[in-house]
């Protein structure tokens, strides 16, 4: 028995509000991948019937992903996920770049990037590469002019995420890419949290490299893709066969790639309707929280966000305790990036926008998805105030009237 709530033998209805961490695999996506675990099991590099059957599936998926990104199919490189794609972009781009000036190469990023980018940059620093971490404003958005100001003669790569995974804030990637082009600098964006939520058009964005991940758009975990603009120099991270046009060695995950292709097709098909519906649900959730719970607030810029994400601060609470208490009531959400779960330090994203450590620790992310309904949002709003008040009553720092 929990110290907070007794666990009844009666089944709890589960409400999932953590789609930025991962999404369920859609039935259509599962159907697309299952044949490649059974009869269509060939290696796509084999020239016989079974291999060519698998190769056809990989190339169909490449075309589907390319349609989502508005690029050529041969500019799509399949990876094991967003983290590998980010690493390939950052390490591969920097290592392949010719030095632009005497001294070490230089990279520009922001202080709110996903750890797949931040930790890659920190690893590069250990190898002698210099990195500038441009700060963001209180809304969680970086200024293109601040990025411009950070450019040096030795800058070889700028990497700025498209949509932040914790706040949902959209970064001015097209503006930054224009700055990068003016200076002949490689431009990468991690678009993992943007895919399926806002339009992705690599031509309009002007980027050289762009990352997506399957399990954020209703495909399974373990597959992703990197857009690589034609003629972009990129050093591979793995060596072996001539897979993925020598960008990424290793036999392709055919089932996962087929799933990613189908998920990309669905994301493109449903983008406009999903954005409108989820944006309305997100706004209803925020308004309900602010109406019913005192000393709560929304973190980040309320205007320039992806439609499914809200990050809410509940003062005088520990977010981890609130996540656990809500889970006992059947509600799944998070304190931030799933990759940082269990971290002792407060969210680097929330402290970067000026929140104190205690405010950052008191914040939760609710991220909605396809199966969420208006009824579920009302259920959440019925549960949340009581749980918050219960935890505040237990808090030694809560200011009781």
Secondary structure, DSSP 8 states (H G I E B T S, - for coil): --SS----SS----EE-BTTT-----HHHHHHHHGGGTT----TT--SHHHHHHHHHHHHHHHHHHHHHTS-GGGEEEESSHHHHHHHHHHHHHHHS---SSS--EEEEETT--HHHHHHHHHHHHTT-EEEEE---TTS---HHHHHHH--TTEEEEE--SB-TTT-BB--HHHHHHHHHHTT-EEEEE-TTTTTTS---HHHHT-SEEEEEGGGTTS-SS-EEEEE-TT-----SS-SS-GGGGTS-S---HHHHHHHHHHHHHHHHHHHHHHHHHHHHHHHHHHHHHHHSSSEEE-S-SSSB-TTEEEEEETTS-HHHHHHHHHHTTEE-BSS-GGGTT-SS--HHHHHTT--HHHHHTEEEEE--TT--HHHHHHHHHHHHHHHHHHHHH-TT----
